[in-house]
C-alpha cells in the first residue's frame, strides 16, 4: 500500500516507483524488480476500478461510450488507430501520463483539493 500511495504523489507517480524499484532490486535477480513493478501496476488498477465501481453504484450512473462520427478519407480509422481519442483511457492512466509536478514546496493535500474535479475517483 505504501508504494501505491507514492504513485498518487504528483511529484513522483509511476516513473519514480519504476526508478526506485530498479535501484533497490538485485541485478542478478532481474525478475524481482519486474515482479514488483507488475504487482504495483495491477494493484493500483484494481484499487482504481474498485473505487470507480463504488462511485458509479453510489451515483447510479452508467458508463456511456461515444461513437466517433465517420469522416471522409479514413480519418475515423486514423483517430481510432493512433489513440487520439482519450475517452478509452481511465482517469488513472490520464493521471499517470501527465507530467510530474516539480514544485519544491508542493502541498499534496492542496494539489488534490484543486484537482479533485479532474480526478474524482483518485
C-alpha positions as CSV (number, residue, x, y, z in Angstrom):
1,X,0.0,0.0,0.0
2,X,2.9,2.4,0.7
3,X,4.1,2.0,-2.9
4,X,0.6,2.8,-4.2
5,X,0.4,5.9,-2.1
6,X,3.7,7.2,-3.6
7,X,2.2,6.7,-7.1
8,X,-0.6,9.2,-6.2
9,X,2.0,11.8,-5.2
10,X,2.0,14.3,-8.1
11,X,5.8,14.7,-8.0
12,X,6.6,11.0,-8.3
13,X,3.9,8.9,-9.9
14,X,4.8,5.6,-11.5
15,X,8.0,6.8,-13.1
16,X,9.6,7.3,-9.7
17,X,8.4,3.9,-8.5
18,X,9.9,2.3,-11.5
19,X,13.2,4.0,-10.9
20,X,13.2,3.2,-7.2
21,X,12.4,-0.4,-7.9
22,X,15.4,-0.6,-10.4
23,X,17.7,1.0,-7.8
24,X,16.8,-1.5,-5.0
25,X,16.3,-4.7,-6.9
26,X,19.1,-7.3,-7.1
27,X,20.7,-7.0,-10.6
28,X,21.3,-10.8,-10.6
29,X,17.6,-11.4,-10.0
30,X,16.1,-9.2,-12.7
31,X,12.6,-10.8,-12.2
32,X,12.4,-9.2,-8.7
33,X,12.1,-5.7,-10.0
34,X,9.8,-6.6,-12.8
35,X,7.5,-8.6,-10.5
36,X,7.3,-5.7,-8.1
37,X,6.5,-3.2,-10.9
38,X,3.9,-5.6,-12.3
39,X,2.3,-6.0,-8.9
40,X,2.2,-2.3,-8.3
41,X,0.6,-1.6,-11.7
42,X,-2.0,-4.3,-11.2
43,X,-2.7,-3.3,-7.6
44,X,-3.2,0.4,-8.5
45,X,-5.5,-0.5,-11.4
46,X,-7.6,-2.9,-9.2
47,X,-7.8,-0.3,-6.5
48,X,-8.9,2.4,-9.0
49,X,-11.5,0.0,-10.6
50,X,-12.9,-0.8,-7.1
51,X,-13.4,2.9,-6.3
52,X,-14.8,3.6,-9.7
53,X,-17.4,0.8,-9.3
54,X,-18.3,2.0,-5.9
55,X,-18.6,5.6,-7.1
56,X,-20.8,4.5,-10.1
57,X,-23.1,2.5,-7.8
58,X,-23.4,5.4,-5.4
59,X,-24.3,7.9,-8.1
60,X,-26.4,5.3,-10.1
61,X,-24.7,6.3,-13.3
62,X,-24.0,4.1,-16.3
63,X,-20.8,4.3,-18.4
64,X,-21.5,5.7,-21.8
65,X,-19.5,5.3,-25.0
66,X,-19.1,8.0,-27.5
67,X,-19.1,6.9,-31.2
68,X,-16.7,8.7,-33.4
69,X,-18.5,10.1,-36.4
70,X,-17.4,8.7,-39.8
71,X,-15.1,11.2,-41.6
72,X,-14.1,11.1,-45.2
73,X,-10.6,10.0,-46.2
74,X,-10.3,7.4,-43.4
75,X,-9.9,10.0,-40.6
76,X,-12.2,7.8,-38.4
77,X,-9.8,4.9,-38.8
78,X,-6.8,7.2,-38.2
79,X,-8.3,8.6,-35.0
80,X,-9.0,5.1,-33.7
81,X,-5.6,3.6,-34.5
82,X,-3.5,6.5,-33.3
83,X,-5.2,6.8,-30.0
84,X,-6.1,10.4,-30.4
85,X,-9.3,9.9,-28.5
86,X,-8.7,9.7,-24.8
87,X,-12.2,8.5,-23.9
88,X,-10.9,4.9,-23.7
89,X,-8.3,5.8,-21.1
90,X,-9.1,5.6,-17.5
91,X,-8.6,8.6,-15.2
92,X,-5.8,6.7,-13.6
93,X,-4.0,6.3,-16.9
94,X,-4.6,10.0,-17.7
95,X,-3.2,11.0,-14.3
96,X,-0.1,8.8,-14.6
97,X,0.6,10.1,-18.1
98,X,0.6,13.8,-17.0
99,X,3.9,15.5,-16.4
100,X,5.3,15.3,-12.9
101,X,4.7,18.4,-10.7
102,X,8.2,19.6,-9.9
103,X,7.3,22.2,-7.3
104,X,9.7,22.1,-4.4
105,X,7.1,23.3,-1.8
106,X,4.1,21.4,-3.1
107,X,1.3,20.7,-0.6
108,X,-0.1,17.4,-1.7
109,X,-3.5,17.9,0.0
110,X,-3.9,21.3,-1.7
111,X,-3.0,19.8,-5.0
112,X,-5.6,17.0,-4.7
113,X,-8.2,19.5,-3.5
114,X,-7.6,21.7,-6.6
115,X,-7.5,18.7,-8.9
116,X,-10.3,16.7,-7.3
117,X,-12.8,17.7,-10.0
118,X,-10.4,16.3,-12.7
119,X,-9.8,13.0,-10.9
120,X,-12.8,12.5,-8.6
121,X,-12.2,8.8,-8.1
122,X,-8.5,9.0,-7.4
